[in-house]
Amino acid sequence: MIISGPSGVGKNTIVRSLAARRPFHFSVSATTRAARPGETDGVDYHFLDQEGFSAMVRDAKLLEWAEFAGNRYGTPRRQVIEHLAAGEDVILDIEVDGAVQVMDAYPDAVSIFVVPPSLEELEARMRGRMDMSEEQIVMRLGLAREQMRSGRRRFRYEVVNEDLDAVVSAISDILGRPARHAAGRLKEELRR
């Protein structure tokens, strides 16, 4: 399952809350950005330098990758394949560009676009985090407007993150629905 949406919409909080309700494997992304205080390599992200990330791209070890805010982010392919092959639900919390890559490669993947109640609320959340410059906030809000205008129609589901319990319940319900999954195709890739 792909969970995506604009930066600051609360994807990480949703995934953490969802973990308390149902089992799944969380796909830990690789990134070239520096670790923030309190983040742990291999738990929050796989922190890589530019050369290491480029090697993963070159060797087709990423299911998807995209550049965002001057850093690159990607989903290590093998961990997703192995957990799907074991019959587990896998959740990818990824940026919109990366989500589109996965949906193009695996059209049966369940995809959810998380939106804020309003752009004003999204801006307030970004400012409340106090880890971005004014320039970064303006850039991310502009990108959020574009993603909400054009990118959201690519996703199978859309949920509004106004009330955390309600949005987590909605996503849990979506996870519980019978659906065709890309697991069979991914299992073939694992055997290669």
Backbone hydrogen bonds, N-H to C=O, Kabsch-Sander energy under -0.5 kcal/mol:
donor,donor_aa,acceptor,acceptor_aa,energy
2,I,110,V,-3.2
3,I,1,M,-0.5
3,I,92,L,-3.3
4,S,2,I,-0.5
4,S,112,I,-2.5
9,V,6,P,-1.7
14,I,10,G,-2.4
15,V,11,K,-2.6
16,R,12,N,-2.4
17,S,13,T,-2.2
18,L,14,I,-2.6
19,A,15,V,-1.9
20,A,16,R,-0.7
20,A,17,S,-0.8
21,R,18,L,-1.6
22,R,18,L,-1.7
25,H,89,D,-3.2
26,F,24,F,-0.5
27,S,25,H,-0.6
27,S,91,I,-2.5
28,V,26,F,-0.7
29,S,27,S,-0.6
30,A,74,G,-3.2
31,T,46,H,-2.4
32,T,72,R,-2.0
39,E,36,R,-2.4
42,G,45,Y,-3.5
43,V,40,T,-1.8
44,D,40,T,-2.5
45,Y,40,T,-0.9
46,H,29,S,-2.6
47,F,45,Y,-0.8
48,L,31,T,-3.2
48,L,46,H,-0.6
53,F,49,D,-2.2
54,S,50,Q,-2.6
55,A,51,E,-2.1
56,M,52,G,-1.6
57,V,53,F,-2.1
58,R,54,S,-2.9
59,D,55,A,-2.3
60,A,57,V,-1.6
61,K,56,M,-2.8
62,L,56,M,-0.5
63,L,75,T,-3.4
64,E,75,T,-0.6
66,A,73,Y,-2.6
68,F,71,N,-3.4
71,N,68,F,-1.9
73,Y,66,A,-2.8
74,G,30,A,-2.3
75,T,64,E,-1.9
77,R,61,K,-2.5
80,V,76,P,-1.0
81,I,77,R,-2.3
82,E,78,R,-2.9
83,H,79,Q,-1.8
84,L,80,V,-2.3
85,A,81,I,-2.6
86,A,82,E,-1.2
87,G,84,L,-1.8
88,E,83,H,-2.4
91,I,25,H,-2.7
92,L,1,M,-3.0
92,L,90,V,-0.5
93,D,91,I,-0.6
94,I,3,I,-1.6
94,I,92,L,-0.9
99,A,95,E,-2.4
100,V,96,V,-2.4
101,Q,97,D,-1.6
102,V,98,G,-2.1
103,M,99,A,-2.7
104,D,100,V,-2.4
105,A,101,Q,-2.1
106,Y,102,V,-3.0
109,A,106,Y,-2.3
112,I,2,I,-2.8
113,F,157,Y,-2.6
114,V,4,S,-3.4
114,V,112,I,-0.6
115,V,159,V,-2.7
122,L,118,S,-1.9
123,E,119,L,-2.5
124,A,120,E,-2.2
125,R,121,E,-2.3
126,M,122,L,-2.4
127,R,123,E,-2.6
128,G,124,A,-2.1
129,R,125,R,-1.2
130,M,126,M,-0.8
130,M,127,R,-0.6
137,I,133,S,-2.3
138,V,134,E,-2.4
139,M,135,E,-2.3
140,R,136,Q,-2.8
141,L,137,I,-2.5
142,G,138,V,-2.1
143,L,139,M,-2.2
144,A,140,R,-2.5
145,R,141,L,-2.3
146,E,142,G,-1.8
147,Q,143,L,-2.9
148,M,144,A,-2.7
149,R,145,R,-1.7
150,S,146,E,-2.9
151,G,146,E,-0.8
151,G,147,Q,-0.5
152,R,147,Q,-1.7
154,R,151,G,-1.7
155,F,152,R,-1.5
157,Y,111,S,-2.2
159,V,113,F,-2.3
161,N,115,V,-3.2
161,N,159,V,-0.6
162,E,160,V,-1.7
163,D,160,V,-0.5
167,V,163,D,-2.5
168,V,164,L,-2.6
169,S,165,D,-2.3
170,A,166,A,-2.3
171,I,167,V,-2.3
172,S,168,V,-2.5
173,D,169,S,-2.3
174,I,170,A,-2.0
175,L,171,I,-2.6
176,G,172,S,-1.6
177,R,173,D,-0.6
177,R,174,I,-1.2
184,G,181,H,-0.5
186,L,182,A,-2.2
187,K,183,A,-2.7
188,E,184,G,-1.6
189,E,185,R,-1.5
190,L,186,L,-1.9
191,R,187,K,-1.4
192,R,188,E,-0.7
192,R,189,E,-0.8
